[in-house]
């Protein structure tokens, strides 16, 4: 994350000027820090989505079973 020493604050890549400087004092940000801040976000692993599908199926079944139970109580 880019840091501006004169302003004493962190900068986001979107807040930098077109030349790569601080928007307040125009001090140049470290290029290495900018490259680390713009890395792509990792995707969720496949087994996470398997668990999400299993959870949706389970909760859907519990909703149907609960509806059947309520109808049987009436």
N, C-alpha and C positions, 0 to 999 in steps of 0.2 A: 504494500500500500504506500503510495507516494506521501512523503512528509515534507511540509514546508517549515524550515527552521525559523525564518523571521516571523511568520504568523503563528508558529507553535501549534499546528493542527495537521491532521491527516486530510488527504485529498482523495476523492474518487476519480477514476479516469474520466467520467462524464463532466466533472467540474473543472477540469484543466482547460486552459486556453488552447487555441489552435496550434500554438507553438510548443505546447507541453509544459506551460508554466502555471504558477499559482494565479488564480483570477484576481486576487487582491493586490499582491506585490509583484507579480510576474517573475518570481524566482523560478528557475528551471527545476523540474522534478527529475529524479533519478530514473533513467530509462529501464534499468533492471527491475526496479520496483513496479513500474508500469506494466512490464511484460508479465510479471507474476500475478498482477491484479486482474488481467484480462484473460486468464485461462478459462477454457470451457468448463461448464458444470458437468459432473459425472452423472450418467444415467443410473436409474435404479436397477439392481440385478434382477434377472428373470425370476428367481425364486421368491422375490418380494411380490411380484405380480401374481404368482401362483397362490400365495397366501391371501392376497386381496380378493381374488376370485373365490377361493374357498370360504373366506369370511362372508362375502356377499351371498353365496349360496346357502351357507349355514343360517345367517340371519334371515334370509328370505324364507327358508323352511320354517324357522321358529315363528315368523310372522303368520304364515299360513296355518301352522299348528295351533297357534294362539287364537286365530280367528275361528277355526273349527271348534276349539274348546269353548269359546264364548257362545257360539251358535248352539252347541249341545247343552249349555247351561240354561238356555232360554226355554 
